Amino acid sequence: MKKSFFLLLTLLSLVSMTAVAWPGMPMPQLHVEGRWLMDENGNKVNLHGFGQTYSPWFNEMGSKWNNYDVNACLKYNKGILDGVMDRAGWKMTYLRMHMDPYWSNTPGEQTTGENDIHAFDYSRFRKYLDEVFIPMAEYAIGKGLYVVMRPPGVCPEKIAVNDAYHIYLKKVWNYVSTVKKLTDNPHIMFELANEPVQIKGTDGQYGAGSDACNQALTQFFQEIVDLMRSNGCKNILWVPGTAYQSQYAGFAKYPIIGENIGYAVHVYPGWYGSDAIEPSHELGGSYGGGYDSFAAGWKNQIEPCAAIAPILVTEMDWLPSKYNASWGKSITGKMLGQGFGANFKLLADRTGNVSWMIFTGPELLAKFDGKASTNGKYTMYNDPEGCMWSTYHWYNEYAGFDLPAVQNVNLYFSPRGLDTSDETVILTGSSKGAALIADRGLGFDFNVNGDIDVNIADTNILKWENNSFTALRPGETTCQVKYSIDGNRETKNLKFISTPFPLLNGYFNPNIWETGSFNEATKEFSTGQYGFAGWKYGSGLDLSEYNYLICEMENAGNNGLSLRLFDADNYWGDPTEHNFNGKQRMVVDLKNMISNKGRKLDPSHIYIVGFWTMGGSQHRIKQIFLSNDPNSTAVESIAVENNVDGPVYNLQGIRVAESISEVSAPGLYIVNGKKTLLK
């Protein structure tokens, strides 16, 4: 079967998918069409930018101007824009502007934070909208930047339809949507609020993400949208989600109705299952699970919304924590591997309609000089693990500017690092994300854009879909990948080995519940107390072709060892349990699996298989396999041969050597389809 696909949906071409409007060039007028941001020439557009806040504290901690000095504020911040766009040469296309409450709050009035609106002065807001924010917006547009304006301050932790904060937002946007300097300017857009946390749902309960909260959230912002439209405001409006702008799945069910609507998202290290060095920003963080975990969170919250409207990321950055110069604490890392930045870019590009920015201080962006390290000592500006160095060059890529030549291209899989050859092990019933990744000698990844052809020899074993290879059933197949890079047509020939129970690091997980250990060489594992070790199948494992699952242990022990299978993707579900009770062999009748609650399991979609123990003891697996004969020992199905040679496979079907002479560990192996006993 042959399928054509795009690893990068973002670009129809490098030019047409990016709003390139440098100073002196006319800026296209943008609008929303379906899930896309479009210009008037019919080109799909993604914007890439940064943010500015106009208050003494956010302008280098009060060291540059103070005392409501409008002229000093404008001079400083225009100078920063000059530095970012002209001196540093960032290929930015949008500016996110915070209408900071410094200007609209009553001077001297004490507040508990930016979410406290009791000091808001409507007349001051009108005055400084005209004297500060509109002049800065016009100056930014003169630099070739679209402007996204957000209201003063942040949301309180709890909001509700028609509460004081809702009334405040409607007052702000009711006025803004009547100011002709803004509504007559098609290059200005509005982000309707910053970081809602919880909302009072239609059931009267505060929260985020529930159906009742999703309904209420849509009502909350629909009223603001309708109010602005009734004033004749046709500008693009960006709607935030709850949980600090991380929850968006509800908008797929309860979308905001109207024209020129998109959704404003925040993404920080540790969010959506992404990798973080330390807790970061409001939601905290964790080390995450590399690409696969990030992709799962992204798929759950961002993709449903991106399927109906464009996405604008209005806060996002990362730097190693040693620099103490960013909100997000993580590293660029590797696409399909560990780290935050590279995986963020890959997911944004693959989604296709995601515009994004870095929230790093603009005074730092203005100091960027584009100079690489020459002695291996990095600064926050040229460290490949920081957002400035990588994003600067990624923005150049989006804008179609020259980049260093490609040094090599590799087809990588997730989790990156498990497979180092052209033979790739893939867990049956699971998927591996895949991407062509280019090295341009800058210390970080570029995903390859363009048409790629995939030919899979046996589509009963393997399929390609949504940028992933999925193993459908056990077996081996080959695959040919053809792609273009720098005008040259290249071909990669691959071999996939689909196996349901690989006893290999990275596949057998001793930590599904509690922390355990696994020794690949001896096939020994232990679990934490009342822990679980085994395999998880993201796409579900279909065992309906087989009658039995057989597991043989070298030592079963007396530690409560049981073999368990789950037909739902939930460890706390209702599995079938089979206790060894000191026996070395367990045969599971797949057609008649009954749970502890008396429920019959469906063998056509098994999501977890593995071992529960009370913890603390070592257990050695001899083999685990599928069969239609309950008396099968698996290895006896092939006669012993001692005079064959060629590629050597273990009993799990994994290639371990090129010749039997290279194997030192005694045991049974498969060589040229024959069972070979090495003593």
PyMOL commands that set and color helices and strands:
alter all, ss='L'
color gray80, all
select helices_A, chain A and resi 70-87+101-104+122-142+164-176+180-183+211-230+242-245+249-253+271-273+290-301+303-306+321-323+341-351+362-366+387-399+590-592+635-637+660-662
alter helices_A, ss='H'
color red, helices_A
select strands_A, chain A and resi 2-6+30-33+36-39+44-45+48-53+94-98+146-150+158-159+188-191+198-200+206-207+237-240+261-266+311-315+354-358+408-413+423-427+431-439+445-447+451-456+462-465+468-471+475-485+488-499+509-513+517-519+524-526+531-541+548-555+562-566+576-579+585-589+606-613+619-627+648-649+655-657+667-671+674-678
alter strands_A, ss='S'
color yellow, strands_A
deselect
rebuild
show_as cartoon
